């Protein structure tokens, strides 16, 4: 019987299901019967919409015609864990933006005016839009929770009540609780300074988690996994220069200084500029990509020319590369940046230089990589070996 291999791919930033099989007129006719079926010259296969019932549709369409290998479409244990974490993150994101609080009373007119004041204050101090959206969403949730009291009538005990009666029962994360404290402290420190002393707010006990670092072999497998040239170059550049996701998608072609072999990062986290070294190998990879894709404004553009590549699409690119690489350990896109720093440290680069390359304001942030480097740890001999 004929064989059809089905696997998930990302095509133009969209999740699709690729159908791979040798040329066969009968199978092609079946594929053309799927809604939104398309042929990709670049991937050399047909691809269809990645719907929740795609496996059932494939089995029904190819019944008695071909054997469908859909094993790549079924989530393994690591995939199930990832999906669960994504669901938790979506839940947190809704809370971060003041959404998903159907059981809380609506925001009062006074509360809306307070939120507007808070937003204007952050805008005038040039806070990033993501921070403004997060902090106003947090304070909106807080003000809805304390209703019918207004912000001017609160005490620090109201934030304690929010944690005990809302954040913990809802199963929200440590990071959500920590961000809530930050948002409310800043709100009272700038908008209602005379009502509550911000120092009265206490944060949850700090969590000390080590970054998840990949080996050089694992990084290579991820960077070799993407079929699309643009995807491969984006992931390679993040690892090669230790970039944040936001820094990569803000790059423009002129940021690459070929003669000096430097990459300029403009107004990254904390509104700081920096330069990082970039190798001739990476420059050649970028130049080849530019000759093929010819970006108009940003180095990496989305579906429409002149628009930057979206952060969510970049995350999907990494997740697909991670899946195709067959790695068992869970790691996020930011893990490439963690791996860059750790590999530099293991190769003997001074921690102070790594701090500059990563754009860290404090050396304490960079020092976390001393806890995950294996250069010295692997030399330790276990007493078990002497028994």
C-alpha positions in Angstrom: 0.0 0.0 0.0 1.1 3.6 -0.6 2.5 5.6 2.3 1.8 9.2 3.2 3.9 10.9 6.0 2.1 13.7 7.8 4.0 16.2 10.0 3.6 19.7 11.4 5.5 22.5 9.8 5.5 26.3 9.9 4.8 27.9 6.5 5.0 31.7 6.4 4.5 31.9 10.1 1.4 29.6 10.2 1.1 26.1 11.5 0.4 23.7 8.7 0.5 19.9 8.2 2.9 18.7 5.5 1.9 15.6 3.5 5.0 13.8 2.0 4.7 11.0 -0.5 6.3 10.1 -3.9 4.5 11.6 -6.9 1.1 9.9 -7.4 -1.8 11.3 -9.4 -4.4 9.5 -7.3 -3.0 10.8 -4.0 -2.6 14.3 -5.3 -6.3 14.3 -6.3 -7.2 13.3 -2.8 -5.1 16.0 -1.3 -6.6 18.6 -3.5 -10.0 17.7 -1.9 -8.8 19.1 1.4 -9.9 22.7 2.1 -6.9 25.1 1.8 -4.6 22.5 0.3 -1.5 24.0 -1.3 1.7 22.9 -2.9 5.0 24.4 -1.6 7.9 24.4 -4.1 10.3 25.3 -1.3 9.3 22.4 0.9 8.6 20.1 -2.0 5.3 18.8 -0.6 1.6 19.5 -0.2 0.4 21.1 3.0 -3.0 21.5 4.6 -4.6 23.4 7.5 -3.5 22.2 11.0 -7.0 21.6 12.5 -7.9 19.9 15.8 -9.4 16.9 13.8 -6.7 16.7 11.1 -5.8 13.1 12.0 -9.4 11.9 11.5 -9.7 13.8 8.2 -6.5 12.2 6.9 -7.6 8.7 7.9 -11.0 9.2 6.3 -9.6 10.7 3.1 -6.9 8.1 2.5 -9.0 5.1 3.7 -8.1 2.0 1.5 -5.9 4.3 -0.6 -2.7 4.8 1.4 -1.2 4.2 4.9 -1.0 7.5 6.8 1.9 7.8 9.2 0.6 10.5 11.6 2.9 9.6 14.5 4.6 13.0 14.2 1.2 14.7 14.8 0.6 13.0 18.2 2.0 14.8 21.1 4.7 12.9 23.1 5.2 13.4 26.9 7.4 16.5 26.4 4.8 18.0 24.0 2.0 17.4 26.5 4.0 19.1 29.2 4.7 22.0 26.8 1.0 22.3 25.9 0.1 22.3 29.6 2.7 25.1 30.3 1.4 27.1 27.3 -2.2 26.8 28.7 -1.0 28.1 32.1 0.9 30.9 30.4 -2.2 31.9 28.4 -4.1 32.0 31.6 -1.5 34.2 33.2 -1.4 36.4 30.1 -5.1 37.0 30.4 -4.6 38.0 34.0 -1.7 40.2 33.1 -3.9 42.2 30.8 -6.8 42.5 33.2 -8.8 39.8 31.3 -10.5 36.7 32.4 -11.8 38.2 35.6 -15.5 37.6 35.0 -16.2 37.1 38.7 -14.8 40.5 39.7 -17.0 43.6 39.7 -16.4 46.1 36.8 -14.0 49.0 37.2 -15.6 52.1 38.6 -15.4 55.5 36.9 -13.0 56.7 39.5 -10.9 53.5 38.9 -10.9 54.2 35.1 -9.6 57.7 35.8 -6.9 56.3 38.0 -5.8 53.8 35.4 -5.7 56.6 32.8 -3.5 58.7 35.1 -1.2 55.7 35.6 -1.0 55.0 31.9 -0.2 58.7 31.1 2.5 58.7 33.8 4.2 55.6 32.3 3.9 56.9 28.8 5.5 60.3 29.8 8.4 58.4 31.3 8.8 56.3 28.1 8.0 52.9 29.5 7.8 50.2 26.9 4.3 49.5 25.6 4.4 45.9 26.9 5.2 47.1 30.4 2.4 49.7 30.3 -0.1 47.1 29.1 1.0 44.7 31.8 1.1 47.1 34.7 -2.2 48.8 33.9 -3.8 45.4 33.5 -2.5 44.3 36.9 -3.7 47.5 38.7 -7.1 47.1 36.9 -7.4 43.6 38.4 -6.4 45.0 41.8 -9.0 47.9 41.7 -11.7 45.5 40.6 -10.9 43.1 43.4 -11.1 45.8 46.2 -14.4 47.3 44.8 -16.5 49.0 46.2 -13.4 50.5 47.9 -11.4 53.0 45.8 -7.6 53.2 45.5 -7.6 56.2 47.9 -9.2 54.0 50.6 -6.8 51.1 50.5 -4.2 49.8 52.9 -1.4 47.3 52.3 -3.7 44.6 53.7 -5.8 44.8 50.6 -2.9 43.5 48.5 -2.4 40.7 51.0 -6.1 39.8 50.6 -5.7 39.8 46.8 -2.9 37.2 47.1 -4.8 35.1 49.7 -8.3 35.3 48.1 -7.6 35.6 44.4 -4.0 34.8 43.2 -3.5 31.6 45.2 -7.0 30.2 44.7 -6.8 30.9 40.9 -3.5 29.0 40.8 -1.6 31.9 39.3 2.1 31.8 39.0 4.9 33.2 41.2 5.9 35.6 38.4 2.3 36.9 38.2 2.2 37.5 42.0 5.6 39.3 41.8 4.5 41.4 38.8 1.3 42.3 40.7 3.3 43.6 43.6 5.6 45.6 41.3 2.6 47.2 39.5 0.7 48.1 42.6 3.8 49.5 44.4 4.6 51.7 41.4 0.9 52.8 41.2 0.9 53.9 44.9 4.4 55.3 44.7 3.6 57.6 41.8 -0.2 58.2 41.7 -1.3 57.9 45.4 2.0 58.5 47.2 0.3 59.8 50.4 -2.1 56.9 50.8 0.2 53.9 51.2 4.0 53.8 51.7 5.1 51.4 48.9 7.7 49.9 51.3 4.8 48.3 53.1 4.2 45.9 50.2 6.2 42.7 50.5 7.1 40.4 47.7 6.9 36.6 47.7 10.0 34.7 48.7 12.4 34.7 45.7 12.7 31.6 43.5 16.2 30.6 42.5 15.9 28.8 39.2 18.8 28.0 36.9 18.5 28.7 33.2 18.0 25.7 31.0 21.1 25.4 28.9 21.7 23.3 25.8 24.9 21.6 24.8 26.7 22.7 21.6 25.5 19.5 20.0 21.9 20.2 20.9 22.1 23.8 19.7 23.5 22.5 16.3 20.6 20.1 16.0 18.1 22.9 16.6 19.8 25.3 14.1 20.0 22.6 11.5 16.3 21.6 11.9 14.4 24.4 10.1 13.7 23.9 6.4 13.1 27.6 5.8 16.2 29.6 5.3 14.8 32.7 7.1 13.9 30.6 10.1 17.4 29.0 10.2 19.1 32.4 10.0 16.9 33.9 12.7 17.6 31.2 15.2 21.3 31.1 14.3 21.7 34.9 14.9 20.0 34.6 18.3 22.6 32.0 19.4 25.6 33.5 17.6 25.1 37.0 19.2 23.1 36.1 22.4 20.1 38.2 21.4 16.8 38.6 23.0 13.7 37.9 20.9 12.7 41.5 20.9 16.2 42.6 19.8 16.2 40.2 16.8 12.9 41.4 15.3 13.9 45.1 15.7 17.1 44.7 13.6 17.4 46.5 10.4 20.0 45.7 7.7 22.1 48.7 8.5 22.7 47.4 12.1 25.2 45.0 10.6 28.7 46.6 10.4 30.5 44.2 8.1 33.9 45.9 8.1 34.1 46.0 11.9 32.4 42.6 12.2 29.9 44.1 14.7 26.2 44.0 15.2 24.5 47.1 16.7 21.6 46.5 19.1 19.6 49.7 19.4 17.5 50.7 22.5 17.1 47.2 23.9 15.9 46.4 27.4 16.4 49.4 29.7 16.7 51.7 26.6 20.4 50.8 26.2 22.4 50.5 23.0 25.3 48.0 22.7 27.4 46.3 20.0 28.2 42.6 19.9 30.8 40.8 17.7 29.6 38.8 14.8 31.7 36.3 12.9 32.4 36.2 9.2 30.5 32.9 8.9 27.3 34.5 10.3 27.8 37.6 8.1 27.9 35.4 5.0 24.8 33.6 6.1 22.9 36.9 6.5 24.1 38.3 3.2 22.9 35.2 1.4 19.6 35.4 3.2 19.3 39.1 2.2 20.0 38.3 -1.5 17.2 35.8 -1.4 14.5 37.6 0.6 15.4 41.2 0.0 13.9 42.8 3.1 12.5 46.3 2.7 12.8 47.8 6.2 13.5 45.2 9.0 16.1 42.5 8.6 13.5 39.9 9.3 10.0 40.8 8.0 6.7 39.0 8.3 4.2 38.1 5.6 4.0 41.7 4.4 7.1 43.7 3.3 8.1 46.5 5.7 6.4 44.8 8.8 8.7 43.3 11.4 8.5 39.5 12.1 6.1 38.8 14.9 7.4 37.6 18.3 4.8 34.9 18.5 5.7 33.5 15.0 9.4 33.5 16.1 8.4 31.4 19.2 6.6 29.0 16.9 9.6 28.7 14.6 11.7 27.7 17.6 9.2 25.2 18.9 9.0 23.5 15.5 12.8 23.4 15.3 12.9 21.9 18.8 10.4 19.3 17.8 12.2 18.4 14.6 15.5 18.2 16.4 14.0 15.5 18.6 15.2 17.0 21.9 13.6 15.6 25.1 14.4 18.5 27.4 12.0 21.4 27.6 13.6 24.7 26.6 12.3 28.0 25.3 13.7 30.3 22.6 15.5 32.3 25.3 17.5 29.1 26.0 19.6 29.9 23.0 20.7 33.2 24.7 21.4 31.3 27.9 23.4 28.7 26.0 25.4 31.5 24.2 26.4 33.0 27.6 27.2 29.6 29.2 29.3 28.5 26.3 31.3 31.7 26.3 32.0 31.3 30.0 33.1 27.7 29.5 35.4 28.8 26.7 37.2 31.2 29.2 35.5 34.5 28.4 35.6 36.9 31.3 32.3 37.4 33.1 32.5 41.2 32.8 32.7 40.9 29.0 29.7 38.5 28.9 27.7 41.1 31.0 28.4 43.7 28.3 27.6 41.4 25.4 24.3 40.4 27.0 23.4 44.0 27.9 22.9 43.2 31.6 22.7 46.3 33.9 23.9 44.3 36.9 26.7 41.7 37.1 24.5 39.7 39.5 22.2 38.9 36.6 25.2 37.5 34.6 26.6 35.6 37.6 23.8 33.0 37.3 25.7 31.4 34.4 28.5 30.4 36.8 26.0 28.0 38.4 25.3 26.1 35.1 28.7 25.9 33.5 29.9 22.3 33.5 33.6 23.1 32.8 34.7 22.7 36.4 31.9 20.5 37.7 32.7 17.7 35.3 36.2 17.5 36.6 35.0 16.6 40.1 35.5 12.9 40.9 32.7 11.2 42.8 33.8 9.3 46.0 31.6 6.4 44.7 34.3 5.8 42.0 36.9 5.0 44.8 34.8 2.3 46.4 
